């Protein structure tokens, strides 16, 4: 059902988490990086990264990566990876509004058989309790019948040139056993440090919260 050979990846958010991810996936798979900031997209198209996470030489050596600020351009994708920030608010709770916005955006482009993988830091349960209902309502598709969800918490340390995305072990999870295996296989194809399959999305979410406290 899920075939790495047919993967077309859309990365939502091209900040310090999303860009390195788009670059690594873009070395192996057709990948589109989406950011609502048009200046950021223009800068990346010109081969520069003001966040300094990716060197200009590396940016120019990614054969399958393109950038856009238009949601319509990622309709061709079948795996979507959400890397939007979830900043902590004054109540020490993650502000989920960027994530809610990304879920609405996904609801407009999801097709039957698509997978949405979330990397944003959230409280355990948020992916399935907050994101999934929005995507169901906006797409008219049914969760775990028409579309599927994964969660793999980002572990990027901004500015750390030694511990980069491929060299940091990644926790993976999915909404069904088949999706869990696929998400794990997908990340394992770019993460040289290997992956750890969590038994549920909620456990993968909790792993990230524990790491952050």
C-alpha positions, 0 to 999 in steps of 0.5 A, a space after each residue: 500500500 505504501 511504497 517508498 518508490 512512489 513517494 512525493 514529499 511536501 514539507 510544510 514550514 522551511 525554518 530550522 526544522 523544515 529546511 534540513 528535512 526538505 534538503 535530506 529528503 530532496 536528495 532522494 525523493 521528489 520534494 516540495 518545500 512550502 513556506 507562507 513567507 514569500 521572502 524565505 522562498 525567494 531566498 532559498 530559490 536563490 541558494 541562500 539560507 539566512 538561518 544558516 542551518 544549510 550551507 549554500 554548497 549543500 543547497 545547490 546539490 539537492 536534485 529533487 527539491 523545489 520551493 513554493 509559497 503556494 498551497 496548490 503546488 503541493 497537491 501532487 504530494 502524497 506524504 506531507 511533513 508538518 514542521 511548523 513551530 509551536 512556541 510556548 505561550 505565557 501559560 507554559 503551554 504550546 501555542 497550537 495556532 500554527 499547527 491548527 493553520 497547517 492542519 486546515 491547509 492539509 485538509 485542502 490538499 489531502 487525497 485518498 491514500 495520503 499520509 501526514 506526518 507531524 514533527 511539531 512539539 505538542 502535548 501527548 494526544 494533540 495530533 489525533 485530537 486536534 489535527 486529525 478532526 480538522 483534516 477530516 472536516 476540511 477534506 471530507 476524508 476519513 482518518 485511517 480509512 482514506 488518509 493516515 497520520 504519523 508523528 516523528 518529533 523534531 530533534 534539531 538543535 539550531 546552529 549545531 553543526 556537529 549534530 545534524 539531522 542525519 546524525 540524531 536518532 529519530 523516534 517514529 510512529 504512525 496511526 496504523 501498524 502499516 503506517 508506522 512501518 512506512 514512516 519508520 522506513 522513510 526516515 531510516 532512509 535519510 537518518 544514518 543514526 537510525 530510528 526508534 519505532 514508538 508503539 503509538 503516536 501518543 508515546 512518540 509525542 510524550 517522548 518529545 515533551 519529556 526531552 524538552 522538560 
